[in-house]
């Protein structure tokens, strides 16, 4: 299974991309949409129609959630909508495959469990060590569209359709994220008497390794076994360890900032 991701500045652009994908023959069961700003309470109130309701009274579904649930429903993804909370990001609406998986797990994930819930819910083929890129996009108010494909041959076509609808690629989003952090990280690292220019690749990989859902809240020593499995001897390099420790502090700062 291969998963193609696109990051959109607006939910409207992401919705247009969904329509293009469906028109091209991609089944809605293969499409997932993550978009920020909707709480589970809003979803619950929006879909609280009951058997005793009179005809016409169930119109809240399309409007009470600021258009988010209504938009998902209109795209054919509304039968699988869930909301969960990511520390440092906030409430996220998940529609489609991800929404269905989260609903199957109980509908809501909160606190430190959110990263694991998102990881477990995403389609096979999506690298879990890239989840922080999606989180950063959602934190900025952007939407993430995921398409799960059985056949790798269609991946380039899907990327093309997403790009035509205004998507930024995952690689581009990842580089933009690092560019935004790089100057501060270079200053911190060189202040310790180290050479950032030569050590940056190791430092960055360590930093990103700390943002994996299974790494969060864990010290380098506590995560050592996983790190060695993923990075081999590189995880023993001093620059990697420094990057890992900074990545842990970075995530903790984001979580505390959101809570405050």
C-alpha positions in Angstrom: 0.0 0.0 0.0 1.3 3.4 -1.0 0.0 6.7 0.5 0.3 10.0 -1.4 0.0 13.2 0.7 -0.7 16.8 -0.3 -0.8 19.8 1.9 -3.2 22.7 1.1 -3.3 26.3 2.3 -7.0 26.2 2.6 -9.7 23.5 3.1 -11.5 24.7 0.1 -8.5 23.8 -2.1 -8.3 20.4 -0.5 -12.0 19.8 -1.1 -11.5 20.7 -4.8 -8.7 18.2 -4.9 -11.0 15.5 -3.5 -13.5 16.2 -6.2 -10.8 15.9 -8.9 -9.6 12.7 -7.4 -13.0 11.2 -7.3 -13.7 12.3 -10.9 -10.5 10.6 -12.0 -11.8 7.3 -10.5 -10.2 7.2 -7.1 -12.7 5.7 -4.7 -13.7 7.7 -1.7 -12.7 4.8 0.6 -9.1 5.6 -0.4 -9.3 9.3 0.5 -8.7 11.0 3.9 -8.9 14.6 4.8 -7.3 16.2 8.0 -8.3 19.8 8.7 -7.8 21.9 11.9 -10.2 23.6 14.2 -13.2 21.3 14.8 -13.9 19.7 18.2 -15.7 16.5 18.9 -18.3 18.4 20.9 -19.2 20.4 17.8 -19.5 17.2 15.8 -21.6 15.6 18.4 -24.0 18.6 18.5 -24.1 18.7 14.8 -25.2 15.1 14.3 -27.5 14.8 17.4 -30.6 14.1 15.3 -32.8 11.4 16.9 -35.6 9.2 15.9 -38.1 11.6 17.5 -37.0 14.5 15.3 -39.5 15.9 12.9 -38.7 16.1 9.2 -36.5 19.1 8.5 -35.1 19.4 11.9 -31.8 17.7 11.2 -30.3 20.6 9.2 -27.6 21.2 11.9 -25.4 18.6 10.3 -24.5 20.9 7.5 -23.9 24.1 9.4 -23.3 23.8 13.1 -19.6 22.8 12.7 -18.6 25.9 10.7 -19.0 24.0 7.5 -16.3 21.4 8.3 -18.5 18.4 8.8 -20.9 19.5 6.1 -18.1 19.8 3.7 -16.8 16.3 4.5 -20.4 14.9 4.1 -20.8 16.7 0.8 -17.6 15.0 -0.4 -19.0 11.6 0.4 -16.7 11.2 3.4 -19.2 12.3 6.1 -20.0 8.8 7.2 -16.5 8.5 8.6 -15.8 11.7 10.5 -14.0 12.0 13.9 -12.2 14.6 15.9 -9.1 14.3 18.0 -6.7 16.5 19.8 -2.9 16.7 19.2 -0.8 18.5 21.8 0.7 21.6 20.4 -1.7 21.5 17.4 -5.2 21.5 18.8 -8.5 19.9 17.7 -8.4 18.1 14.3 -11.2 16.9 12.1 -10.5 13.6 10.3 -12.7 12.5 7.5 -12.6 9.3 5.4 -10.3 6.4 6.1 -8.6 8.1 9.1 -11.9 9.2 10.5 -13.3 5.6 10.2 -10.3 4.2 12.0 -10.5 6.7 14.8 -14.2 6.1 15.2 -13.6 2.4 15.3 -11.2 3.1 18.2 -13.7 5.2 20.1 -14.0 8.4 18.1 -11.7 10.7 20.1 -8.0 10.6 21.1 -6.6 13.2 23.5 -3.4 14.1 25.2 -0.2 12.2 24.6 -2.2 9.3 23.1 -3.2 11.4 20.1 0.1 10.8 18.3 -0.3 7.0 18.7 -3.9 7.1 17.6 -3.1 9.0 14.5 -0.2 6.7 13.7 -2.3 3.6 14.2 -5.1 5.0 12.1 -3.2 6.0 9.0 -3.0 3.8 6.0 -0.1 1.3 5.6 2.6 2.8 3.5 2.6 6.2 5.2 6.0 6.7 7.0 5.2 7.5 10.6 8.3 9.5 10.9 6.7 12.1 8.7 3.7 12.8 10.9 5.3 15.9 12.4 5.2 17.5 8.9 1.4 17.0 8.9 1.2 18.3 12.4 3.1 21.4 11.5 0.8 22.0 8.5 -2.3 21.6 10.7 -0.8 23.9 13.3 -0.5 26.6 10.6 -4.2 26.1 9.7 -3.5 24.1 6.6 -5.3 20.9 5.5 -3.7 17.6 4.7 -5.1 15.2 2.0 -4.1 11.6 2.0 -4.7 9.0 -0.7 -4.1 5.3 -0.2 -3.2 3.4 -3.3 -2.9 -0.3 -3.9 -1.0 0.3 -7.2 2.1 2.4 -7.0 1.7 3.1 -10.8 -1.1 5.6 -10.0 1.0 7.6 -7.4 2.4 10.1 -9.9 -1.0 10.7 -11.4 -2.4 11.4 -8.0 0.5 13.8 -7.1 -0.2 15.6 -10.4 -3.9 16.0 -9.6 -3.1 17.3 -6.2 -0.5 19.7 -7.5 -2.9 21.1 -10.1 -5.3 21.8 -7.2 -2.7 23.7 -5.3 -1.0 21.1 -3.1 2.4 21.5 -1.7 4.4 18.2 -1.7 5.4 16.6 1.5 9.1 17.0 0.7 8.6 20.8 0.1 6.7 21.2 3.3 9.4 19.3 5.2 12.1 21.6 3.9 10.1 24.7 4.7 9.6 23.5 8.2 13.3 23.0 8.7 14.2 26.3 7.1 12.0 28.0 9.6 14.0 26.4 12.5 17.5 26.2 11.0 18.9 29.6 12.1 17.9 29.1 15.7 19.3 25.5 15.7 22.5 26.6 14.2 23.0 29.3 16.8 22.2 26.9 19.6 24.6 24.2 18.3 27.5 26.5 17.4 27.2 28.2 20.8 28.3 24.8 22.2 31.5 25.0 20.2 30.4 22.6 17.5 30.4 22.9 13.7 26.8 23.0 12.5 27.6 23.1 8.8 29.4 19.7 8.9 27.1 18.1 11.5 23.8 19.4 10.3 22.6 16.1 8.5 23.1 14.1 11.7 21.7 16.8 13.9 18.6 17.2 11.8 18.0 13.4 11.7 18.2 13.3 15.4 15.9 16.3 15.8 13.3 14.7 13.5 13.7 11.3 15.2 12.5 12.9 18.5 9.3 13.9 16.8 8.2 10.4 16.0 5.0 9.5 17.9 6.7 6.7 19.7 9.6 9.0 20.8 7.7 11.8 22.4 8.3 12.2 26.1 11.1 9.7 26.0 14.8 10.4 26.7 17.5 9.3 24.3 18.3 6.4 26.6 14.7 5.3 26.8 14.3 5.4 23.0 17.8 3.9 22.3 16.5 0.5 21.1 14.1 2.0 18.5 16.7 4.5 17.4 19.3 1.9 16.8 16.8 -0.2 14.7 16.0 2.8 12.6 19.3 4.6 12.3 22.0 2.1 13.1 25.3 3.4 14.3 24.4 7.0 13.3 22.3 7.3 16.5 25.5 7.1 18.5 27.0 10.2 16.9 27.1 13.2 19.2 25.4 15.5 16.7 22.5 13.1 16.4 22.1 12.9 20.2 22.1 16.7 20.4 19.5 17.0 17.7 17.3 14.4 19.5 17.5 16.3 22.7 16.6 19.5 21.0 13.7 17.9 19.2 12.3 16.7 22.4 12.4 20.2 23.9 10.9 21.6 20.7 7.9 19.4 20.9 7.5 20.0 24.6 7.6 23.7 24.1 4.9 23.5 21.4 2.6 21.4 23.7 3.1 23.8 26.6 2.5 26.9 24.4 -0.8 25.5 23.2 -1.9 24.5 26.7 -1.0 28.1 27.9 
